Amino acid sequence: MIRWVVVMLCLLVQMAQADYQVSKVRSWQSPEHTRYVLDLSGPATYLISPDSTPGQVCVDLSSTTLNPDLPAEIKARGVVSHGHWSTQGDTLRISLDMKSEASPMVFELPPAGNSGYRLVIDLIDATHEETSATTSVALPTVTQTAPATVPDSAPSAPVNQEKPTHGRDMVIAIDAGHGGQDTGAIGPGKIYEKNVTLAIARSLREQMLKVPGLKPVLTRSGDYFIPLAERREIARRHYHADIFISIHADASPSADARGASVFALSLKGANTATSRFARSLAERENNADAVGGITVNEHDGTLANVLADMVVEGSLEHSLRLGRDIIGELKGFSPLHSSHVEQAGFAVLKEPGMVSLLVENGFITNPSEEKHLKNSAYQHRLAHAILEGLQRYCQHNPLPGTWFALHREDSSRVSATLDTAAR
């Protein structure tokens, strides 16, 4: 009895001396890295311990204690086979045993949104280190088929390209919004936006694989988190995408809000939008990085340069054209929240030279639309409408050297047939 009292007193003294506490531990993985996030009560001092080895990563937090409700063992995840907590004086240590060699990156994040201070431990798979030299998450490497360009009023032929006999495919990057710890919006029936967007993205890819002249790629193929800027990097730098389509489901405090919408980047900068609705949505979607443990400072000066490039290359104008074509197909069976292409400062769309859109496929917070959005047949119809709008755009705006450019005459006949059918 006396021994127990002494132990408890020692623990109480230690907690009283400690400045901060680890209140929660979260973890997840992507194909390239494993991440642990420690929720902290304040800005703790930390370091990667010199005791770390290739088989075990140790991180020490000074003047920090562990929430007594948390277990001493840490869940295995990704490259981590086992983990545990230990203390020495007022220093708390997290030790992670590795299944395979990985490079640790540790950084702290200040409070953002509903999140307080967080310590992020990224364990980057050694096999992906070369491709992640400039980012904390490695990106997939693919073979470049041809430089992605954006058509203007007088498109020029690709540089250093032999004249193709069949025309290259247009590369379409399909971005399933949110993922991993970033659930996105949650419907009244507890349906997560991240699952809906991935299902629609997969359906769009499967349907697109059957269309000549199009090559679909996914920025994420499973339930894991990817920062917004890296989604653009995956699409543009690694897949060399011509077109980027980000798939989402909308949310509103009002359960009556309904209908699909299509968005492009705002011409006037990050703090302007074509409506309050568009501005509010951009702010919410741009907060995805904070939810995922990433802090990004993108100033309007940078965005101004991006927008200048986009105007020169014509990609913003073509984004609006593509958006109008997709809206034209969506309105055939789905209610529209906005009948025109809205614009705002969406971080995921800020890539010069790439036609980029964000499609909100209805309100997951509307009970009726939530039922539709979780239905695979409805997801297929949404994907098909997006694909139809994309095909129409490609037929009317073929890139030089692509299958659509070499089959423009045939495409024009197809377009005429579609127009007749639409009437």
N, C-alpha and C positions, 0 to 999 in steps of 0.2 A: 504493500500500500504506500509506504513512504517513498519507495523507488519510483512508483508511478507519479506521485505528486512532484518529485524532483524533476522527472522528465518533462512533465507538462509545464512546470515553471521555466525550465530551460527553453522550451519551444516558445512560450509567451515572451520571454526576454528577447529571443532572436527575432520574433515578429515585430516587437516594439522597436528594435534597432533598425530593422530593414526599412528602406524608403518606399519600395514598390513591391507589387505582387503580380505573379502570373495568374490570371484569372481563368484563362481558357486556352486550349490548344486545338488547332485545326490543321488538317493536312489534306493534300490531294496530289494528283500526278497528271502529267501530260506525257506524250510519247518521248519527250526529250529531258524532262526534269521532274524532280519531286520537291514539293514545297511544304514546309511546316511554318505556321504562323502562330506566334505567341501573343495573346492579348494581354497588355500590360496596364497597370493603374497609373503609370507615369513613364517619363523618358529615362529608362535604365541605362547604365553603362555596361557595355558588353565587349567581348572579344572572342575570337576563335582560339581556343586553348592550344598552347604549344604541346600539350599532351596528345593532340589529335594525331592519328595515323591514317594510312590509306584504308584501313579496315574499320576505323571509328572516328567520327567527327564529334568534337566536344566544344560546346559554346558556353562560356561563363558569363553570368549576369551578376554584377556587384550590387550589394545592398538590396537584394531581391529575395522574396520567399515564394513558395508555391501555395496556391489555394489549397487548404487542407481537404477540400472536397474532390480534388483531382487525384487520380490514381498515380502511383509511383512509376508504373510501367507505361510506355508510350507505344501506340499502335504501329505495327509494321505498315509501310506504304512504299510502293515503288522500289527504289534501290535500298531502302532501309528494311533490315530484317528484324530489328528489335531496338527499343530505346528505353531509357530510364532517367530518372532524376536523382541527383545527389546534392548534398550541401557540405560546404567546408567554411565554418565561420558564418559570415553574412553573404557568402557567394553561393549562388544557385547554379548548378551545372546541368545542362541537357546533353546526354550522350547518345549518339545514334550509331548503331552497328550497321555496317554496309554489306549488302549482298555483292556489290561490284564497285569498282573504283568510280568516284565522282568528285567533282570540284565544288567545294562549298562557297557560297556567296551569302553574306549576312548583312542586312541593313535594317534600319529602323524607319518606320513611317509615323508621321504626326497624325493627330486626330483628323478625320475626314468623314463628313456625313454623320451617320450613326456609330461610326467606329472610333475607338480611342487610340491610344498609342499601341503600335504593333511592332514586334520584332519578326522579320522574315528570314527564314533559313532556306535558301535554294540549293539543291544538290543536283548539279548538272552532270548528266551521264557523260563519262569520258569519251564515248564513241561519237558524241555530238559536239565536242568542244570546238573543233575547227570551224564548224558552221555557225557557232554562237559567239564568235570573237567580239562582236560589237553589241550583243544583247544578252540578257540574262536567260533567255529561253532559246534554244537552238531551233532552226527552221529547216524544213525538209529541202533536200537538194533534188532538182529535176534537170533534165536535159533541155536546154533552150532550143526551141524550134526556129524562131525568128523574132526579131525585135518587135515588141508590141508598140504600135503607133496609133494615133487618133486621126480620123479623117477630117479634112477641112474642106473649104469650098473648091480647092484645087489640090487634091492629094497627090503626093509624089511617090514614086516607086521605092521600095525598100533598098537601102544602101548595101552594096556587096552581096546581093542576092541574085542567083541565077533565076531566070524566068521559070516559075514552077509550071509543071504540066497539069497538075490537078488542083493546085491551090492549097495553102496550109489551112488548118482549122483555126477558127477564132477561139482563144482560150477564155473561158468564162469561170471566174472565181466565185463560188457560192459560199457565202459566209453565214453560218448558223450562229445567230446572236447569243451572247452570254455563254454559260457553261461552267462546270466545276462548282466552286463555291459561290459563283455569281449565278443565282437562279433566275435572274430577271424578274418580271412580274409574276405574281401568283394569283390564280383565279379563285373564286369563291369555293370551287370544288377541289382546291389544293392542287390544281394542275400547274406545273412549272413552265414558264415561257421557254427556258433553255431546252426542254424536251420537245416542245412543239416546234421550235425553230429547227432543231436537228432533224426531226421527222420530215418536215417540209423540204429542207435542204437535200436530204437523201432522196426523196421522191423526185425532186427537180433534177438531180444528177442522173438518176436512173432513166428518166424520160429523155433527157438531153443526150444520153449516150446513143440513142437510136436516131438522132437527127444528124444528117450529113453536114459537115462544115463547122460543127461545134465540138469543142473539147472541154467538158466540165471538170473542175477540180474543187475540192472542199478545203476550206481553211482549217476546219476541225472535223474530225470524223467520229469523235466520241465525246464523253462527258468530262471535259477538262477545260481549264481556264486559259485564255490567250488574251494578253493585253491588246488594246485597240490598235496601237501603232504597229504591232507585230502582225496583226491580221492583214494590214495593208502590205507589210513587208513580204509576208508569205505569198500574197497574191501577185504583187508586182515584181519583186526582186528574185523570187525563186520559181514561181510558175510562169512569170512573164505574161500575166493576164492582160487581155484587151479590155475586158469588162468585169466589174466587181459588183455583185448584188448581195447586200446584207439582209438577211431574213429575220424579222422580228414579229412580236405580237404586242399590241398596245395595252395601256392601262389607264384608268381614270378613277378619280374619287367617286364619280357618278356611275352607278351600275347600268344606267341607260345609254351611256356612250357606246356607239357601235360603228362598224364600217372600216374598210381598208383604206390605207393612205400610202402614197409614194413620196419619198423625199430625196432631194439633191442637196449639195452643199450650197450655202448662201453666198451670193456674189459679193456681198458687202462686208463679210467678216464674221468672226465667231460670235459677236454679241448682237447680231441682227438676224431677223428671220422674217418670213412672209406673213407670219401670224403668231399670236401668243401661244397657240397650240403647238406650232412647230418649235418655237423657242423653248417651251417647257419640256417637250419631248427630247430635244437635243441635250438639254441639261441633264435629264434623267439618264439617257443612254450614255452620255460622256462620263457619268459617275461610275460606270462599270469597272474602270480601272481601280478606283478607290476601294470598291467592294473586294476586288481581287488582290489587294495588297500592292498596288502600283500607284505612284504619284507622278503625274506628268504635268510639266509646266509648258504649255504651248501658248506663246504670246501672239497677239494680233499681228506683230511685225512679221513673224514667220508665216502666218496664215496669209498675209498680204502677198508675200512672194509666191506662195503656192498658188494663190488665186490668179496672180498675174500670169504665171506659167500656164495655168489651166485655160485662161482666156485666149492666150496666144495659140495654144495647141487646139483649141476648140473643144476640149473634152467636157467642159461644163455645159456648153450648148448641146452637145450630143447626149449628155446625161439627162438633160431636160427632154430631149426628143425620145429617148428610150423610155423615160418615165411616162410620157404621154401615151406611148404605145402599150405599155403594161396596164395603165389605168383603163385604156380602151377595152382590154380583154377582161380585166377584173369586174368591170361594171356589168358584164354580161350575166353574172350569176351572184355576185357578192355586193352587198350594200357598200357605198363609199362614204367615208367620213369626210373626205375632201375630194372634189371632182377635178382638181388640178394638182400639178406637182408642187408640193410645198418645199421651202428651202430654209435651212438653218445651219449652224456651225457644228455639224456632226464630225467628231474627231475621226471616226472610222472611215470617212469619205475624203479626208484631206490628202489625197495622193495625186500629184499633177500627172497629166498624160494618160490617165486611166478613166474611162467612163465608169462612173460610180453612182449607185443608188442604194437607198435603204427602203425596204418594203415592209410596212406594218400590215399584217394580214388579218386585222380585226382586233377587237378588244377582248382580251382574256378575262378582264374583270366584269364583263357582261355575261351573266349566267347562260344565256342562250348561245352567244358566240363561243363561250368556253366549250360548250358541248360540241359545237361544230369543229373547233380547232383541235380537239383531241381525237376526232374521228378520222381514221386513215383515208377513207374515201374522199372526205372533204379536203384533207391535206393534199391528196392527189390532184383534185380539181384546182386548188390554189396554185400548185406547182405548174399544172398544165397551162393555166392562164398566164402566169409569168413567162413560161416558155413560148407561148404563142406571141406575146408582146415582143419578146426578144427576137424571135424569128422575123417578125415584121420589120423591126428596126434594122436587123442585119441585111435584109433584102433591100431596104431603101437606102442604107448607108454602108455599103460593103467596103471593107478595108482593102487597100491594094495588095495583091498577091494572095488573097484568101480565096477559099472555095466559093464564097458568095460573090466575089468580084468576077471570077471566071465563069460563074453560072448566072450572071446578072439577068441575061435574057430570059432564062428559065425562071429565075426568081420573080421577074416582073410578071410573068404569066401566072405564077402561083399567087402573087399579091393581088392580081386582078380577080382571080377566083375567090380569094378570101374576101375581097371587097364586095363582090357580088353576093356571096353567102351572108355577109353581115347585113346587107340590105333586106 
